[in-house]
Amino acid sequence: MAPRPLKAAVTLAMAAAFSLAALPAHAAPDPDPSVWNDLSKTYDATGKYGYEAFAPKGGFARTDVCVADPKAGGMGYHYVNPANIGSLDPAKPAALLYADEFKDEYADVDEFTEGRKLVAVEWIVKSTGQAAPTLFGQKFQGPDFYPEPLNGDYFTLHAWIYKPNPSGLFSPWNPEVACPKA
């Protein structure tokens, strides 16, 4: 190969390598695709709660506090099923997370529609000094203090299976979930 085409080929190869390495810092890696086999059990078990009014009939108690972090995003409203706390069964998350729906995609945060939309599920395990549990190949976050109705230290794992999360499928916070302004 002549020196000029060789130099161009090397330059092109290096540019391609650098462009592949320049992923956004906030982009979360996709989980192993096989995780969706287990998450299908979660969909099957929780899909019926897409309509918020059905959650209490399934043992999930409504909370009226919308959980958000000004920098990281929101979680939404938790509906907790005490019978599922401590479960590592994909079909038995301890909480359903709902968020208010916007009237349209360009609406201000003050303009929510009636009702809440199911956006994620959460597994909750009480901390008793043990190592963080794992599910779907993911280590639980925490332990952190979990407020009412639990009032204690718990490990948690979120799965954003009903609303995409740019921070990652298992991230605790979703920057696309907001709480109404007080």
C-alpha positions as CSV (number, residue, x, y, z in Angstrom):
1,M,0.0,0.0,0.0
2,A,1.3,3.5,-0.8
3,P,2.2,5.7,2.1
4,R,-0.6,8.2,1.6
5,P,-3.5,5.7,1.5
6,L,-2.0,3.9,4.5
7,K,-1.8,7.1,6.5
8,A,-5.4,7.9,5.5
9,A,-6.6,4.4,6.6
10,V,-4.8,4.6,9.9
11,T,-6.3,8.1,10.5
12,L,-9.8,6.9,9.7
13,A,-9.4,3.8,12.0
14,M,-8.2,6.0,14.8
15,A,-11.1,8.5,14.3
16,A,-13.6,5.7,14.3
17,A,-12.1,4.3,17.5
18,F,-12.3,7.7,19.2
19,S,-15.9,8.3,18.1
20,L,-17.0,4.9,19.5
21,A,-15.3,5.7,22.8
22,A,-17.0,9.1,23.1
23,L,-20.3,7.9,24.4
24,P,-22.3,10.3,26.6
25,A,-21.2,10.1,30.2
26,H,-24.9,9.8,31.4
27,A,-25.8,7.0,29.1
28,A,-26.4,3.8,31.2
29,P,-25.2,0.5,29.7
30,D,-28.0,-1.8,28.6
31,P,-28.4,-4.8,30.8
32,D,-27.8,-8.3,29.5
33,P,-30.6,-9.0,27.0
34,S,-31.5,-12.2,28.9
35,V,-32.8,-10.1,31.8
36,W,-35.9,-9.5,29.8
37,N,-36.8,-13.2,30.2
38,D,-37.2,-12.7,33.9
39,L,-38.7,-9.2,33.5
40,S,-41.5,-10.7,31.4
41,K,-42.7,-12.3,34.7
42,T,-42.8,-8.9,36.2
43,Y,-44.8,-7.5,33.2
44,D,-47.2,-10.4,33.5
45,A,-47.7,-9.9,37.2
46,T,-48.0,-6.1,37.2
47,G,-49.5,-5.1,33.8
48,K,-53.0,-5.3,35.3
49,Y,-52.1,-2.4,37.6
50,G,-51.5,0.0,34.6
51,Y,-54.8,1.5,35.7
52,E,-54.0,3.1,39.0
53,A,-57.4,2.2,40.6
54,F,-56.5,-1.5,40.5
55,A,-53.4,-1.2,42.6
56,P,-55.2,-1.2,46.0
57,K,-57.2,-4.3,45.0
58,G,-53.8,-6.1,44.6
59,G,-52.7,-5.2,48.1
60,F,-50.7,-2.1,47.1
61,A,-51.3,0.8,49.5
62,R,-51.3,4.3,48.0
63,T,-48.9,6.9,49.2
64,D,-49.6,10.6,48.4
65,V,-46.0,11.8,48.4
66,C,-44.3,12.2,45.0
67,V,-40.6,11.3,45.4
68,A,-38.1,13.4,43.4
69,D,-34.5,14.6,43.6
70,P,-33.9,18.1,42.1
71,K,-30.8,16.9,40.3
72,A,-31.4,13.2,39.5
73,G,-35.0,13.2,38.6
74,G,-38.1,11.5,40.0
75,M,-39.5,8.2,41.1
76,G,-43.1,9.2,41.4
77,Y,-45.7,7.9,43.8
78,H,-45.1,4.6,45.5
79,Y,-47.9,2.0,46.1
80,V,-46.4,-0.5,48.6
81,N,-47.6,-4.1,49.1
82,P,-46.3,-5.1,52.6
83,A,-46.7,-8.8,51.7
84,N,-44.1,-8.5,49.0
85,I,-41.4,-6.7,51.1
86,G,-38.4,-9.0,51.2
87,S,-39.4,-10.8,48.0
88,L,-36.7,-11.5,45.3
89,D,-39.4,-13.0,43.0
90,P,-39.6,-11.2,39.7
91,A,-43.4,-11.5,39.8
92,K,-43.7,-10.0,43.3
93,P,-42.2,-6.4,43.5
94,A,-43.0,-4.7,46.8
95,A,-43.9,-1.4,45.1
96,L,-45.5,0.0,42.0
97,L,-44.4,3.5,41.0
98,Y,-46.8,5.9,39.3
99,A,-46.3,9.3,37.8
100,D,-48.8,12.0,36.9
101,E,-49.4,12.2,33.1
102,F,-48.7,15.4,31.2
103,K,-51.5,16.8,29.0
104,D,-49.0,16.7,26.2
105,E,-45.3,16.2,25.7
106,Y,-44.7,20.0,25.8
107,A,-46.8,20.7,28.9
108,D,-45.4,22.5,31.9
109,V,-45.0,20.5,35.1
110,D,-48.0,22.3,36.6
111,E,-50.3,20.9,33.8
112,F,-51.0,17.3,34.8
113,T,-53.9,15.3,33.6
114,E,-56.2,13.3,35.9
115,G,-54.8,10.0,37.1
116,R,-51.4,8.5,37.3
117,K,-49.5,6.2,35.0
118,L,-47.6,3.1,36.0
119,V,-43.9,3.8,35.2
120,A,-41.8,1.4,37.2
121,V,-41.7,-1.3,39.9
122,E,-39.5,-1.7,42.9
123,W,-38.3,-4.6,45.1
124,I,-37.7,-3.7,48.8
125,V,-35.7,-5.8,51.3
126,K,-35.1,-4.8,54.9
127,S,-31.5,-4.3,55.9
128,T,-30.5,-6.5,58.8
129,G,-26.7,-6.0,58.3
130,Q,-26.5,-8.5,55.4
131,A,-24.9,-7.8,52.0
132,A,-27.1,-6.1,49.4
133,P,-29.2,-8.7,47.6
134,T,-29.2,-9.1,43.8
135,L,-31.9,-9.7,41.3
136,F,-31.7,-9.7,37.5
137,G,-27.9,-9.7,37.9
138,Q,-28.2,-6.2,39.6
139,K,-27.1,-5.4,43.1
140,F,-29.7,-3.5,45.1
141,Q,-29.1,0.1,46.1
142,G,-28.7,1.1,49.8
143,P,-29.4,0.5,52.5
144,D,-31.2,3.8,52.7
145,F,-33.9,5.0,55.0
146,Y,-37.4,4.3,53.5
147,P,-40.0,6.7,54.9
148,E,-43.7,6.0,55.6
149,P,-45.1,3.4,55.7
150,L,-42.0,1.4,56.4
151,N,-39.8,3.7,58.5
152,G,-36.5,1.8,58.4
153,D,-33.4,1.0,56.4
154,Y,-34.0,-1.0,53.2
155,F,-32.2,-2.1,50.1
156,T,-34.2,-1.3,46.9
157,L,-34.0,-2.2,43.2
158,H,-36.1,-0.3,40.6
159,A,-37.0,-1.5,37.2
160,W,-38.3,1.1,34.7
161,I,-40.3,-1.3,32.6
162,Y,-43.2,0.9,31.8
163,K,-41.3,4.2,31.1
164,P,-37.9,4.4,29.5
165,N,-35.2,5.8,31.7
166,P,-32.2,7.5,30.1
167,S,-30.3,6.8,33.3
168,G,-30.7,3.1,32.9
169,L,-33.3,0.4,33.3
170,F,-32.4,-0.3,37.0
171,S,-31.5,3.3,38.0
172,P,-33.4,4.6,41.1
173,W,-34.1,8.0,39.5
174,N,-35.6,8.9,36.2
175,P,-34.8,12.4,34.9
176,E,-38.0,12.2,32.8
177,V,-40.3,11.8,35.9
178,A,-41.3,15.0,37.6
179,C,-43.5,15.8,40.6
180,P,-46.1,18.5,40.6
181,K,-44.8,21.8,41.9
182,A,-46.0,22.6,45.5
